[in-house]
Amino acid sequence: MTPSTGVRTGSNSLGGRVVRGAMWSSAGVVVLRAGGLVSGIVAARLLVPEHFGVYAVAIVVLTLIGQVAELGIHSALLRASKQDFDCVAPTALTLALTSYSILALALFLLAAPIASAFGTPQADGAMRVLALCVLLGAPACIPTAQLRRDFRMAVQSAIELVAFAVSTGVMVWLALEGHGAMALVWSRVVGQVVVVVGLQLVVTRRYLPGFRADVARDIVRLGLPLVGATLVGTVVAGVNVFFIGRSVGASGVGLFTLGENVAAWPVGLFLPVLLNVGLPLFAQIRDDPPLVRQVFARCVELMMWAFLPVCVLLAVLAPSLVETLYGSRWAGAVVVLQVLTFCKLGEILCKLCVDVAVAGGLTRRYLLVQVAWLAVQVPAVWWASGQDVRAVVVANLAVMLVVVVPAHLALVRPLVGERAGRVFLTSALPAAAAVAAGLVAVAAGGMGTRPWTTLVAGGLAGGVAYLLLTARWVRSALVRARSLRDMQGSWG
């Protein structure tokens, strides 16, 4: 069956552009993640857990402020048709300049009380510096949307790689000079400056600020529920750091942050790709429900096949991995990694649902889902933080499995069918194969005499076993995916 109407074959079809964009984005992400792994190891060797804790608290606040300042502008730009974009962009830029500037100033002035509220008063200086990153969000808003709408991920990846290289050099230099957490902070600022300059150089058209009341109303009507939902989501993410910081202190936050960062490696390879192509893709096919269902199902299959086995292998090989890469002083991060790796898989599934919902205009329903998540997460983490960090991560997993994933599947039910959860049925074999691969990894790793030999032997054996067990399934999945190759969106 040919998906969608008005299909045009060839490399200029929506399917062709999405595939090219996803490939370039994937290549950039792989390089960035590999570089991030190396820079993270270097930083862990040069800094102590307290430095990571201070930086983690500042980043939580920065993310929170940035989500509020965004006002849903980016999503409004991605949903606008080609004809409407030139009309929307000037007003969107004016709103961005206003909101980002106000909130950057607020963060600078209120850094001290915010840091004290998190139980890490030493983070106030980091927050003041990171206010510059908030300010730099405005000039990046329109160019980023332009690149994503046109699936120009090759250009975007190149800019991000240059920014990463420069910021990593700054981080290492400042860390060696003994600047502690501020080495991470200033490297973040420098990287953002490089991104903004690069974006301004590569876009084909630049816009000046302007204002139309009707356009502003439309942006706000779509954006306010989305901002509220994103804000709540950011608060959910910060709840762990907030309660751990108050109960255990910066060192506990540092261990949690390292474990969470490593747990995010698998989905971190896919999440930027989804962020780049997911919303613009679903925005262009939102008027074709059968096609939305097909694309959603194929995305779920891809995620389950690619990342579930990696999550299992990370969990079973976590002690050897942490010991090999970061050293024995980070052993407290092992249990965080083992549990949160499965939470991260749930998060990427939820992000896919969010892209479908936002493209379909269901931002108010999305807000309700996020509020429900927060209402359950806060008391669960508050109670768990009175025990220890292990209890906190177990509480996170329980909330994800029982509340969050089912709620997000219910969110997209009007767009992908009455029983959205049925898309997981075709992934039963990869799930079973992932469990088998984990058992193989444990057996093979047991023959190692040192942490690094356990890690290598277990990882290779588990990976090979999984690929052999799923080879036939992959062939059938590729047949299903090829039917979407020549799909055409409503923008032509």
C-alpha angles and dihedrals in degrees: 000000000000111000120231129359127273091033117185117196124215137061094303094064118108089252091053093049092046092050092049092046092048092049094051091043091049092050091051092046093050091052092045093048092048090049091045090053091053094044090046091054091048091048092048089053093048099040137046129235092261091060090052090048093054091048092046092055092048091049092051090055092044091052091048093051093044093053091053093046092052092068092194089289094134093053091048090054093049092050095048117103121240090260094051100044097081089052095047100042101071093049091044090053092051091051091047094050091049099046098041092048094049094048094044089056091046092052092049093051098041099040095110099053092041092052091048091051089058091052092246107097090168088072095071095093091050091052093052092053092046089056083081089064090054090052091050091055093080100063090045095054103080098037092050091053091049093055094045094048090054093041090237092158093147090066093042092050091050091054092048092049093052091047091049093051093050095044093047091053090051092048094051093045094050093043091054088050089057101251094137116193092003088068088066092042098052092044088057092052094047091049091052091051090053091050094051093048092047093050092051090052098051106042116103094219132029124203133213123216116275138155138225117172095213092051091047090052092051092049092049093045091056096032105048096066088042092050090048091050093046091046091052089048091053090049088051089054091048096048092082094051092044097054096037090050092052094044104036107012135230094317091058090048090051093053091046092048094051092049092047092049092052091045088056094058096095098046090035087071091057105030096072089049090052091046090052100045107015103078097037089048096050090042090060095048099036092110091059107068096182090054091047089054092049095049092045092052093048091050091052091050092051094049095047094047096045104039111026093071091046090052090051093048092048090052097050095041097041098110093053093043096052093044093048099045105029109019136243095292088071094054090114089069093064098086090044089056094046095054104032095052088076092045088057091055088053090050094055091050089051091050090055089053091049092054090052092047096047092047088053092049095248094137095133092054088048090054091054091051091051092048090052089051092051092046090058099035098055099057092039094053093039091056093042094049088064087065108041143287091280091060090050094056092045089052089052092053093047092052091047095052099039103036117007105050094042091048093052092049088052089050094062096038093103089056104037103032142282094287106040092167091068089080087079094063093082089054095060093102095051089049092054091044090052091056090049090049090053091054091049090050092052092050095046093043091053089069091062120099098200133040094253094049090049090051095048097042094045094045095049095044094046093046095050092047091052094049091050093048094049101038095104093044090053091057092055091045091054090054090054092047095050091065087071096050096100100036116142126210129220092258092064 
